Amino acid sequence: MFRTSARSLDFPDGVTRKLETYRLVWRWYDRALEYEYAPSKEWLLNTVLRCADHEGISVDDALGTVLDYVIRRDEHQYGMDYTDDNLELLVAKQGMERFRSRKADRHG
């Protein structure tokens, strides 16, 4: 469940980047691109670059952060289910909550 894999993605800025992230995140990424009303690949990857720059994190980490946001937003607002994996989703959400809590503790 928590294994990683790498893929090369062509970003809208013309740079091909090799990203390594959890396989679960790649599954969410693939599903996000499959949904008819989900964000476009260009929007998603531009948002990943902006997130990495704004948050000062790696593009690899920004991919997970952006997908977490998109999944939560679309699940809440539109009832879309990108994950279809309740246990994995629960564990991932708990992990993100712990991360946010630690980040908030460090920054004030």
PyMOL commands that set and color helices and strands:
alter all, ss='L'
color gray80, all
select helices_A, chain A and resi 23-34+41-55+59-78+86-106
alter helices_A, ss='H'
color red, helices_A
select strands_A, chain A and resi 4-10+16-22
alter strands_A, ss='S'
color yellow, strands_A
deselect
rebuild
show_as cartoon
